[in-house]
Amino acid sequence: MKKIVFILLIGLTAFACRKRLDSFLFNPSQIESYQLDAYQGELSLDLAGEFNVPDTMTHQLEWNVELEEGTSKMSAIYVGDLQSIATDTVILYCHGNKDHMDFYWPRQKLYANAGGLGRYGVLMFDYPSYGLSEGVASEENMYRSTARAIQWLKDQGLQNERFVIFGFSLGSAAACEVAAHPTDYALSPSKLILEAPFASAEVMIQDAALLSMPGSFLVDLQIDNATEIKKVSIPLLWIHGQDDSFLTVKSHGQPVFDNKTTGYKEAYLVPGGEHETTPYIAGYPNYIQKIAAFLQY
């Protein structure tokens, strides 16, 4: 009897807190300024002083973006030559669910060094409520900020054939959304890179839940990468650490990869790689060489 009452209490609490639980994927931190190489907080990777980019190639940007709740400011960082975006290949990097761009800055530097420094431009941006970006963190607002970043690249002259979208963890939802619905955005990506993608909000809830109940009971998130990927025909590179305990290969990455049945796809599974450590475990040169080879495919 006590067990039944306990389960009912958990269920009622979850239902009452549904809106709060809908934001469980978003774990932002706000800051007063971006520090980049001078940042003293936790980092996604430790590059040990390697793969640096000069200040002349680093550009902090700010735009207005139309969110569900109105117009807000949005922050981004571009690494590359602003004057040659029209002729360069550019990676749009959609980062994970925590902190802000300072945390992911080492990753942006890695991608800027893929194929040799300056070979590819890299644009990273903060979702609403992350870093200096204003607004409310939500699935819809993540897509709207992604669309705004793509529009900026279009305005600089970037063309579809040189536009690559890369989603890590939470960012895989934004990347899959763009790749699956390219006509809804200012540019259509020519290639898709997913690192540690999750299959769906439903699967994530089921993986974490103590109770056997539909994920929709707990959250209203519509994210379903394993379904969206079925609409994608552009080349895909899937990167995943085989020891990722947060978003496992079996429950998350593999279903996404398997469900892409049209066009070229390639898997890069790294033994020993955890959710954040895969580039380090693979070896940074090996990791960016794999990405550069895919971009040249």
N, C-alpha and C positions, 0 to 999 in steps of 0.2 A: 504493500500500500504506500509506504514512504517513497519507494522508487517511482511509482506512478505519479505521485504528487510532485516529486522533484522534476520529473520529465515535463509535466504540465507547466510548472513554474518557468523552466528554461524556455519552453515554447512560447509562453505568453510574454516573457521578457524579450525574447528575440523579435516577436511580432511588434511589440511596442517600440522597440529600438530599430525598426527596419530601416528608417532613413539614415540613422547613424551607421548601421552596418553596410549600407550601400557605399559608404566612403572608405571601407576597410582597405581597398586597393590603393588608396591615395594617402601617402605619408609625407606631406610637404614640410619644409622648413623655410621660413622667411628670413631674409638677411638685409643688411643696410647697403652692401655693395658686394660685387664679385671680386674675389681676390686671386683666383686662378692659381698661378704657381706659388703665390704667397699664402694660400689658404692653409690654415693650421688644423682644421678639423679632420674628421674621418674621410678617407678617400676610397673610391671604388677599386683602385689599383695603386700599387707603389711602383713607379717606373724607375726608381733609383737614379734619377737624374738623366735618364736616357729619353730619346724620342721628343726632344724639346722642339718648340716652334718659336721663331723670332716674334717680337712684339709687332713688327711691321706687317706680319701676316695674321694678327689677331685683332678682330674687330667686334666690339660690343655694340649691339643694336637694340633699338626699342621701337615698337610700332603700336598703333591702336588695333584692337581686335574686338569684333562684335560677339559677345558671349550671350548666354541665355538671359542673364540679368542686366545686360546693357554693355556699353563700350568700356573697355578696360585697357590698361597698358600691358604690353607683353615684351619680355626680354629674350634676347637670342645672342649667340656668339657665332661668328663666321671665321673660320681659319682658311686663308687662301688670299688670292688677289681679287679684290672687289671689281676691278676693272676688266677681268677676263672671265667672269662667270658665264658670259654669253658663249664662250668657246671651250670652257672647261667641263669636265665631268664632276658632278657634285653629289655628295652623299648627304641626305637629310637624316640625321640621327635622332630617333625618338627614344629618350632615356627611360629608366626604370621608375619605380614608384616612390623613391625616398629622396629627401633633402632638396637638392637644387643642382644647378650646372657645375658649381665648384666641385661637388662630389664626383661628377662624371667627367670632369676636365681631363684626367689622364687618358680616358678612353678616346676623347676627341683628338688628343694629340697622337695617339696610336694610329687612328684612321687617317689623319693628315700625313702620316709617314708611310702609309701603305703604297708600295710601288716606288718609293722615294719621296722625300719631302716636296710638297707642291704638286705632285702628280694629280691629286684629287682635292677639290674643295670640300669642306665639311661644315655643314650648318647644324647647330644644336640649339634648342630652345627650351624654355621652362614653361610647363603647363600652368594654368591659372592657380594662384596661391603658392607656387613654388618660387623660391628665390625672390626676385624683384617683380615677377609677374603678378598682376592683380587678378581679382575675381575668385570664383568659387571652383574648387576642384570637383570635377564630375566627368563622367564618360563623354557626354555631349560637348562640354567645354574643351576637353582634350582634343576631340576631333576638330572643333572650330579653330583652336590654336594651331593645330597641324595644318589645316587649310590655309591659315594666314601665312604660315612660314612658306608654304608652297607658292602662294600668290606672290610673295616677295621675290622668290627665285625666278618666277615667270617674269616679273617686272624688270629683273636684271638681264633678261634675255636668254635664260636657260631654256633648252628644248627637251622634249620628251626623251629622245634617244640618249641623252647624257644625264638623265635624272635617275638616281638610285635612292631607294628608301630602305632604312635599316631600323628595325625595332628590337629593343632589348627588354625582355621581361614584360612589364606593363606596356612599354612602347610597342610591343608586338601587336597590340590591339589597334593602335593608330596606323601602323604600317600595313597590316592586313586589310583594314578598312579602305585605305587609299588604293592598294593593289587590286582589291575586289570590286571597287566602284570608281575606276579612274575618271570616268566622264563627269563625276561630281566635283572634281578638283581642277585647279588651273593647269596642272601638268599630270601626265600619265607616266608612272615610273617604268623604266626599261628593265630594271632588275630589283629583286627583293631579297634582303638579308634579314633573317630572324635568329636572334640568339636567346636561348632559354625562353621560348614562347610558351604561353599557357593555352590549353585547349579551349577552355571556356570558364566563365564565372561559375557555372553550374558544377563543373568538375572540380574547380578549386574549393568550393564549399563542401562538396562531398568528401574530398581528401581530408579536409580539416575538421569536419563535423563529428561530434560525439553521438549525434542522433541521426537516424536514417529518415531523412525527409528531403523533399525537393529543394534544390538550392534557391529556387524562386520564392520559397517561403521566407527566406532570410534576406534576399537582396533583389533589387529591381534591375541590376546591371544586365545589359543585353549582349555583352561581349561573348562572341563564339567564334574564335579563330579557326577551329577545326571545321566549321561549316563554311565560313567566309573563304577559306583557302581553296575550296572547290571551284570558285569562280575565277581563280588566278591562273593565267597561262604564261606569264613572264617567267624567266629563269629565277629559281629560288636557291639560296644557300642557307641551310639550316645548321646552326652551331649550337652545341649543347654539351655541358659537362656531364659525364656519365654518373657522377656521384652527386648531382644536384638533388638535394633533399627538400628544397622548397618547391620547385616545379620539376618533378621527376621526368625523365625521358619517357618512361612507360606510359604515364597518365597524361602527359601534356605534349611534349615535343613530338613523339612518334606519331600520335594520331593526326597532328597537324601535317607532318611530312607525308604520311600515308594518304591523306585525303587530297593531296595535290596530284591530280591524275593527268593534267594537261601541261605539256611543255617540259623543259629541262629542269631537273632538280638535283641537288647534291647535298649530302649529309657530311658534317664534320663533327664527329663525336670524340670527346677528349676524355680518356680514362683518368680518373682522379679529380676531374674538374668539378668544383662546387658552383653554386649559383653566381657568385661574383668572381671566382678565382680562375675560371676557364682560360682566359688569355695568358695568365701567369703560368699555369700548369702546362699549357701547350708550349710555352716558350714564346715570348713576344714576337721574335722574328718569324717563327713558324705561323703564328696566328695571323699576322698582317700579310704574310706571303700568301696564305690561303685566300684571304679576302681580295688581295690584288689580282691573283690568278682568276678568281671568279669574275671580277669586274672586267677582265680582259677577254672573257669567254665570248 
